[in-house]
Amino acid sequence: MSGECDFSALIGEFVEDAGGHLDAVEGFLLELERRAPAGCDGELVTLIQGHLHTLKGNSGMMGLTALQQYVHRLEEVMKQTGAGALPLGAALFGALYGGINALRGALMSFARTPDAPLDFTREESLLEALGSAPQTPAGGGDEHGHEHEQGHGHEHGHEPVAAAAPSRPASPSEFGYITQKSSTLKVNFEKLDELLNLMGELVIQRTALATLEKRLRETVSDRELLNAFNETSQLIGKSTDDLRQSIMKVRMLPVKTVFQRFQRLVRDLSLTHGKEVRLLLEGEDTELDKTVLDEIGEPLLHLIRNAVDHGLETPGERRSRGKEPRGTLTLRARHESNHIVISVSDDGGGMDPEEIRSKAVQRGVLEPEAARGMTSAELLQLVFVPGFSTRSEVTETSGRGIGLDVVKKIVSSLNGIIEIESKLGRGTTFTIMLPLTLAIITALMVEVAGETYAVPLSGVLESVQVRGEECHDTGSGEVIMLRDRVLPLYRLDRFFGRASAEQREQEYVVVVASGDKKGGLVVDRLIGQQEIVIKGLDDYLGELPGISGGTVLGDGRVSLIVDIPSILGR
């Protein structure tokens, strides 16, 4: 799918949103009419203009030119009203209320038949007549304005459309919107957070029920009772899973809401840098939790800026390399297991590992000997070092490296991984892998010095068992050789200041990764995988090295969640 919008999928959303704006405008108009005897309330006029302006923009996006133009006329009328050019008379309010009814009717028609033409000729004439027909003060005469409908328009050679508007009998169909059923419900996101929190408690109780069942099997001999208990326990487990899935779906939003924001950014950046760039969007309907969605905007902003500024070449450079003058930038999203994978690809010049190697040595980021032993993939990861850039000059949007350390920091804080693939002369792809939700995660439960810890599975590569003699102390820390690669070890018992056990014949090592760093967490025992509900720690505890939160186990005990990035960063 390219970057062009699929309007058919947006029709329901647009009509619902537009109806909300019309309801708001009508409410403010009623209040403006009530306050009319005291004069025009500029604040209410501004609020009305704001809703009309948004509706106008959205109508244009949907290609509804007639609707967009009519809303623009209403906006102009409100502007004149605010400036005092149009008095707050019965004719003004009649025309405005009639306009709102017409817009509601047009929206209902558009929802039923998107291709049907929309006509606002009559409503336009009412607005035109406002500028020439004498206005009667709002609130004058009886409450329906009957005293003022006689002949005002005729004195000026017009049909009395504007003055007669408020007293025109309303057709029942104009109030059909009152009984119209809505298919959507707007809910404060905090309420969904609360619901998910309760869901988490239910997950914990379900685990407790499974633990209780094991104990009963050891002590109760009544097989029939045990089987009934087991059946109920399984049904509760299934219902809990279904409920959790439903709650998660409610919190899910398509990444389209974030992806679409970059269209304008790419356009502006390409003009600034004298480049031709086409932005393609793929997998826009891929959904993820709103909490994650709110966080991915900033990393993508930096990656796109760097791609346009540094990755893609100018049209002249591209022609000289035999490429199409216009560069292509692709934003992709897809689901993979319990993760969402988002990639930013450009077909630009790519990154030269050798250039990165020489710059890293030149700037003191690496020792020459260490630099020589690094692979191309390891060298590419150096662009995440704060302040590292292969550019000799820094532009307003910067070269690769400036801002990329921020990307890595945010991705790591979300328990995610970022990878780079680059081919010199052909382009670069940054791939971000994030958990679908930040509230419930799958963790590998491990035992360390008698305590149970949770290691987020998103950062676990594998678990291995090694002989104690394979662990070598280098003076600056322990390492093992894993498939001909040196892997630093971190003993969790020592890290957390627990009673340290003597070195055993066999050691359990959980191989973890965060960005370009890999390491092995030495634990006493592997318990198994488990879904856990993340509970934040109280602020008064401050920053706890190696800990990102906690969770409650089925037996009521608290288990701390291991913060992989902070351990590997030490």
Secondary structure, DSSP 8 states (H G I E B T S, - for coil): --SS--HHHHHHHHHHHHHHHHHHHHHHHHHHHHHGGG---HHHHHHHHHHHHHHHHHHHHTT-HHHHHHHHHHHHHHHHHHTTSS--BHHHHHHHHHHHHHHHHHHHHHHH-TTS----HHHHHHHHHHTTS---BTT-SSTT-GGG-SSHHHHTTS-SHHHHGGGS---GGGGGGGG---S-----HHHHHHHHHHHHHHHHHHHHHHHHHHHHHHH---HHHHHHHHHHHHHHHHHHHHHHHHHHHHHEEETHHHHTTHHHHHHHHHHHTT--EEEEEE-TT-EEEHHHHHHHHHHHHHHHHHIIIIIS--HHHHHHTT--SSEEEEEEEEEETTEEEEEEEE-S----HHHHHHHHHHTTSS-HHHHHT--HHHHHGGGGSTT--S-SS--SS--TTTTHHHHHHHHHHTT-EEEEEEETTTEEEEEEEEES-SSEEEEEEEEETTEEEEEEGGGEEEEEEEEGGG-EE-SS-EEEEETTEEEEEEEHHHHTT-------SEEEEEEEEETTEEEEEEESEEEEEEEEE-B---GGG---TTEEEEEE-TTS-EEEEE-HHHHHT-
